[in-house]
């Protein structure tokens, strides 16, 4: 009679030691702990770079479009420029988180010690409650407080003789996509300027008789995202 010998079954611990079916998943989970923060930080850095680029484009667009208005400039012209800014900044919620301040700078007409430049008028768009870091409407009109122009102390910008300067300043609160653990909330700014072309008068008219509520004034009562 033949007997069939049965081999002893390996113990559970031995079977588990030889089982490699979950190794790849375990390695991926461990790597993910290190890869995910790096990936999210990369996303935040990329988004910040795009936002900075967009803010500079908004400042450039605002200054250039104001400078392009010929002959005379009216409150309706300013409304059109600011409407363009609103559309250009929709993807970064510029109306809610930012402010663009457009100033017209020209010779103040003074002589001697009071000679310099003045901010003839200033208009704004956006809900961010800030004023220009470089001056407000009326500055320099009767004195030399803006003797070297408008802008940062190390880089003042002045209009060419016989013309004016459209100066746009953008201020914006950057909100990170993922959270402040990867990128902090920060304040961003941009400035751009263009020489006004072929405009006989820099006075801002109001031919359509827009009300104060309809005008793009720069006071706290005109903080609007629309």
ABEGO torsion letter per residue (X at the ends): XBBBBBBBBBBAAAAAAABAAAAAAAAAAAAAAAAAAAAAAAAAAAAAAAAAAAAAAAAAAAAAAAAABBGBBBAAAAAAAAAAAAAAAAAAGAAAABBBBBBBBBBAGBBEAABEBBBABBBBBEABBBBBAAEBBGBGAABAAAAAEBEBAABBBBBBBGBBBBBBBBBBBBBBAAEAAABBBBBBBBBBBBBBBGBABABBBBAAGBBAAABBBABAAABBAX
